[in-house]
Amino acid sequence: MGFPIVCSISITKGKNPFYVRIPKGLAVTGVIMTDQVRSLDFRARSASLICDCPDLLLQDVLIIIKPILF
């Protein structure tokens, strides 16, 4: 991986129209903060993949960030 586009994840309980709740049962918990889109250098940060994003969750995120990206 080079420079993927990512969204921050938080465990906040706050309500925000830009937050997409991560469903239970995944390795990651909390909300995806779709207003926090950034590019991440995986190599420089020694990052690794924790889990795959379910298709329905990805679609929910893309609906919100699509107007920002395109």
FENJONOR-V918302 format. One record per residue. N is the residue number from 0. OMEGA is omega in radians with two decimals (NA if undefined). BURIAL is # if it has 16 or more other ideal C-beta (glycine too) atoms within 10 Angstrom, else .. Layout:
BEGIN
N|OMEGA|BURIAL  N|OMEGA|BURIAL
END
This chain:
BEGIN
0|3.11|.  1|-3.10|.  2|3.12|.  3|3.03|.  4|-3.08|.  5|3.01|.  6|3.08|#  7|3.07|.  8|-3.12|#  9|3.07|.  10|-3.12|.  11|3.07|.  12|-3.10|.  13|3.10|.  14|-3.14|.  15|-3.13|.  16|3.12|.  17|3.13|#  18|3.06|#  19|-3.10|#  20|3.09|.  21|-3.10|#  22|3.11|.  23|3.10|.  24|3.10|.  25|-3.14|.  26|-3.12|.  27|3.13|.  28|3.07|.  29|-3.13|.  30|3.03|#  31|-3.10|#  32|-3.02|#  33|3.05|#  34|3.13|.  35|-3.13|.  36|3.10|#  37|3.04|.  38|-3.07|.  39|3.08|.  40|-3.08|.  41|-3.08|.  42|-3.11|.  43|-3.12|.  44|-3.08|.  45|-3.11|.  46|3.08|.  47|3.14|.  48|3.14|.  49|3.12|.  50|3.08|.  51|3.11|.  52|3.09|.  53|-3.08|.  54|-3.12|.  55|3.10|.  56|3.11|#  57|3.12|.  58|3.10|.  59|3.13|.  60|-3.11|#  61|3.10|.  62|-3.11|.  63|-3.04|#  64|-3.12|#  65|3.12|.  66|3.12|.  67|-3.06|.  68|-3.05|.  69|NA|.
END
